[in-house]
Amino acid sequence: MDPNNLFLVIIKEFYPHLIALLLLIFKYISIFHIFLFYILFCIYHRIFSKTILIFTPSDINQNFLNKCPIITSLNYKPSFFFPSNHLQLILYQFVKFSKKKYKVISTKQPIGNSGVELDWIKYEGINTENSPILLIIPGLTGGTKDPYVMNLVDLAIENGFNVVIYQMRLLSENITFPHDGTYVDVAIDLDNAIDEIRKKYGKKIKIYGIGYSYGANQLVNYLGRLNYKKKKIEAGVSISNPYDFLVCAKFSENTIWDRILLYFLKKLYKKIKPAVERDKEYNIKGDIILKTNNVHVFDDVLTCKIMGYDSHTDYYRNIGSGQFLRNINVPLLCIHSEDDKITSFKGVPVDDILNNKNIILLKTSNGSHTMFFEDGEGIFNYKQWCIKPAIEFINAVKIVNKY
């Protein structure tokens, strides 16, 4: 088995406790009782799983929601046998997404020498050349090869969008470090990429954005800091956004979720290791990075240097997008699960959302971090529910604004 498999990381973390628990259970409880308990656990989540909308009513919001039956039905139910956050994480390791009906054509476009890239996605046989742009911003370690990203691409192209995936500089094998005492501004990075899209298609092209996790944070950061001055993105969807990194770090530190995120960050480091080692000024030691035991230490020894910050505290305080929600002046749908343990719901600035009539929050009680699995056709055919309200919302904005 692959030693880098995330499922093995989880097992390695918990196996002594699991063995002790199983020995105790089998001493007093039969397999039947365990199965019965599990079924009751699944039924409980099916019955008490709730979805609610949080927003300040306005004519414009109501116009959008009138065209969003998936959102207003509030009927998301997690997959029956994998309802909780931990089980959805396990399911992600085994779920089989639908095979592509079309050949995927990927064309990468670097933006200057920053390491930022745009990845233009086409499906052979489908012409989306004159369609509006859907800019997808994946999570911290996500990209074109990730199933959850391509799952959204499928639905976007089916709905007539021209799709481009944004790759942040943290993912680039050509990553560069700031040496002039400044920090990397994620909003400016994104703005430069959007200008490249407009150069290709003209300034009148309509661009919409959907971001996952760290990518959602970048999108909202941009909408609240730069887009409100010169509207280049018409509307956005934020999925599992860490609006306040300090709060999220507080509730995930020293938990299995912190270790899971660290696992992905170390995989990311292995990808950019040659570029990191080329920069002699910082003299970053790879063995120290690989020995880090939590996320904030990893960020101290690597991420802060890449981004130009002195400490993870400064980085977290500056990078969070929640502080800019009040400025957003385009439609924004925020999707977040209450059982998300990586970007804790406690970090969602609900009051700021309610104080901005352009923002709608769709909160689910289950869904984990960016997963939101629901039952599909067949026992092992699961689907990601969150992409449906995301595309539905963008389509509603297109209709109301008469694209």
N, C-alpha and C positions, 0 to 999 in steps of 0.2 A: 504493500500500500504506500501511497505517496506520503512521505513524512511531513510535507508542507500542507497537507489537507487540513482545512479548518476544523473539520469534525474530529480529527485526531487531537488537535490542540485542546478542544473542549474535553474530550475523554481523558486526556493526560492530566488536565487540571482537576477533574472531579473523581477519577477512578478510585482512589482510596476510600472516599466517602461513599461512592456507589456500592463498592464491595461490602463495606461494613453495613450499609443500609439493607442491601439485599439479603445478607446473612441473617440480619435481625428479622426482616420481613418473613423470609421463608421458614423461620423457626415457629412463627405464630400464624402466618397467613398463607392461604393457598393461592395458586395461580389464578383461580377463578375470582377470588376476592380482589386481587390486583387488577384484573381485567374489568371487573365491575366498577371499581373505584375510578379507573381511567375513563370509562364510558360516562359515569356520572359527572366527572370533571369536565368532559367535553360538552355534555348537555348543559351544564351550568353556564359555560361560556357562551353557548349558542343562545340561551334564553336571556342572559343579562348583558350581552354585548350591545352597546348603544353607539349611535352616531348622532351628533348634534351640530347645529350651525351657530356660530357666534359672530355677530356683526351688528352694526348700527344701521337700521333700515333707512333706505333712501330710494328715490325713484330709479336711479341708475342701477343700483344693486338688484332691485326688484325686476327690472327689465332683463338683466342677465339671468337671474334665477328662474324666471318664467320659461326660459329656454333650456333649463338644466334639470330634466326629470331624474337623472341618476343622483345628482347632488341633493335635490329636495326630497327625494324618497327616503333618504336617511336609512337605507336598508343594508349597509355593509355588514356581512356576517363572516367572521374568519372561518377558514377551512375547518370542518368539523373535527377531524382527528388531530389537527395541529393548531389549536386556537391561541395558545399563550405565546409570549415573546420568545421564550427559549425554544419551544417546539417549532415556531416559524423559522427560527434560525437554523435548526436541524433540517427542516424541510427544504430550505434553500440549497442545501448541499446535494439534494437528491432529485429535486423537481426537474421535470423534463418540459422545457418550453417547446412550443410548436416549431416544427422545422420550417425554414424559409421556403416560400413558394417561388421566390425569385432569386436570381443571383445578385449578391450584394457587391456593389462597386464603391470602393472607398478611395477618396482622393484627399491627401493631406496637404494643407497649405500653412507653412510657417509664417508667423507674424514677426517680422524683424528678426533680431537675434536674441529675443527674450526667452525663448523656449516655448512660448505659447503657440498653439496650433489650432487650426480649424480643420475638421475632418468632414468633407462633403460626402453624404451618403446618397447613393442612387440605387434603385432596383432596376435591373435590366428588364426592359419592356414597358416600364412605366415612365411617362414624361411628366415631370413636375417643374420644368424649367421656369415657367412664368407664374408659379404659385407663390403664395406668401411663405416667408421663412419661419421655421420653427427651430430655434436655437436651444439645444439640449446641453445642460451643464451637469455632468455626472458628479458623483461624490468624490471624496479625497483620493481614492485610488481607482476610480472607475474610468471606463473608456469604451471604445467601439466593440471590443471583444466581450464585454460583460453582458450576460443575458438580460438583466433588468433594463439596461440601456436600449438594447436592440428590441426588446419587448415594446418599449415606447415608440421606437422608430417605426415598427410595423404598423401600429395604430395611426401614427402621424401621417405616414405615406398613404395609408388607406383613406385618410380624410383629406388628401389633396395638398399636403404641405411639402415644401422643399426643405429637407432636413440637413442641418449642419451641427456637428458635435464639437463643443468647445473643450480643448485640452489645456488645462492650466499649467503654468511653468513648473509646478512641483512634480508633475508627471514626466517631464521632458528629459530625454537622455542628453540634451544640449543645454541643460539648465545653467543659468549664470547667477553669480552672487553679487549683491551690491557692495561696492568698496568705497563709496563716497559718504558714508555716514547716514544715508537715507534708508527708508524701508520700502519694500515692494508694495505698491498700492494695487490691490486686486481689482478695484473698480476701474482704474486707468487701464490695466491689462485688458479687461473685458471691453472697455470703450474702444480701444485700439482694434480689437478683433471685430467689433460691430462696424467700425468705419471701413474695414476691409470688405465686409459683406456689402455695404452700401456702395463701395467703389465698383464692385462686380455687378450689382443689380440696379444701381441708381438710388438716389436719396429718397425716392418715393416708395420704395419697396417696404411692405409691412413686415415687421419682425416681432415675433412673440417668443417668450422664454419660459422654459421649464427647467427647474434645478432640483437635484437630489442632495440632501445632507449638506456637506461643505459647499457643493455647487449651488444649492439653494441659498446658502448664506451669501455667496458671491453675487448672485442675482439680486437679492433684496438689498444688499449693500449698494450695488450699482443703481438700483431704482431709487433709493432714498438719498443718494449723494450726487449723482450726475444726471440721471435720466429725467428728473423733475425740472431741470433747467432746459435741456434740449431733448424733447421726447423722441428717442430712437427706437425704444421698445414699446409696443402698443399695450401689452398686458403680460402678466407673468403668473406662474404657478410655483409655489415653494413646497417641497415635500420633505418632511423630517428635518427641518432647519435647526441648527444649533444657534439660535438667536443670541444667546448669552453664553459664551464659551466658559466663563468662570463658573456659572451655575451648573452647566453640564458637567464640567470637570469635577466639581464638588460631589455630585451625586453618582458619578461613575467610577471615581478613583478607588483603586484596590478592590474592584469587582471583576467578575468574569467578563463583563462588557468592556472594561478598560483593557483587559488582556487580549480580547478579540480585536479591538481597534489597533492595539500595538502590533498584533500579528500582521495585519494588513499594512501598517506603516513600515515594518521591517521588510516586507515583500517589495514595497515601493522603493525602499533604500537600495535593495539589490539591483533594481532596474536602473537607478540613476547613479550608482556607485562610481562608474568611470568618470562621470562629469564632476562628482564631488571630490574625487581624489586628484583631479587635474588642478583644482584651485589650491595652490600651495599656501596662499596667504592665511587661510583659515586652518589649515593643517588638521583636518577632521580625521579622527581615528575610527576606522570601520569597526574594529573589535569592540570599542566602547559603545557604539551605536547598537550593535547586535546584542550587547549584554544589558541594555536598559531594561528595567522591569516594570515601568509604567509609562503612560503616554506623555505626561508632562516632562519627565526626564528626557525622553526621546526628543520632544520639542525643544528643550533647552540645548541639547548637544547638536541638533541638526536643523530642525525647521526654523528656529529663530535666526540662525546664521543665513539660511537661504532667503528669509524674508526681511532680514536687516534689523531684528529686535534684540534687545539686551537680555530679555528673560521671557519665559512663557507667560508670566503674568501680564507684562506689557503687550505681548502679542495677542493674548486672549481678550484683553480689555479693548484693544484697538480694532480687532478684526470682526467682532460681533455685529450683526446687522440690525439687531433689535432696536438699537439707539437711533436708527434712521427711519423707522417706520412712519413717523409723523410727516415726513416730507413726501411720501409716495403719492403721486397724483395720476396713476393709471390703475386699471383694475388688477387686483392681486388676489389669488386664491391660495390660502395656506392650508396644507393638509398635514395633520400631526396625530400620532397615536398616544394615548395616555399611558400605555405600557412600554413606550420607547425608553430604553435604559441607556442609550448612547447619547441621544440629544433629549434630555429629560424634558417632559412637559412643564416642569416647574420653571424652565428657562424661557417659556413662551410668554412674551409680554402682552397678555390678553387685554389689559387696560389701554395700551397704545393702539391695539387693533380696533378696539371699540371706539377710540377717539378719531379714527380715520375712516370716513365713509367709502373709501375706495377698496377697503380690504375686507375679505370674508374668510373666516376660519372654519374649517371643516374638521371637527375633532371626533376621533373614534376611540373606543375604549380598548380595542385590540388592533394589532397590525404590526407591532414591533418597529424596528427601524428600517424604513423604506420598503418593507416587504409586502404587507397588506394582502396576504394570500387568501384566495377564496376557492371554493370547490368549483371544478370545471366538469367536463364530461368524462366519465371514467374514474376509476379509483385513484390513479396517480397522475391525473391531468389537472393541475392546479393553475390558476391564473392570478396575475397581480391586479387587484381591483383599483388601486390608486391611479393608474393611467387613464381609466375611463372618465372619472370626474375631471381630471386634468385637461384632457382633450376636449371634453364637453364644454368646459368653461371657456377655453380659448375660442372654440367655434361660436359660442354665444356672444363673445365680445366682437368677433368678426361680423356677425349678423347685425348686432345693435349698432355698431359703428359703420355699417355698410361698407365693409372692406373695399 
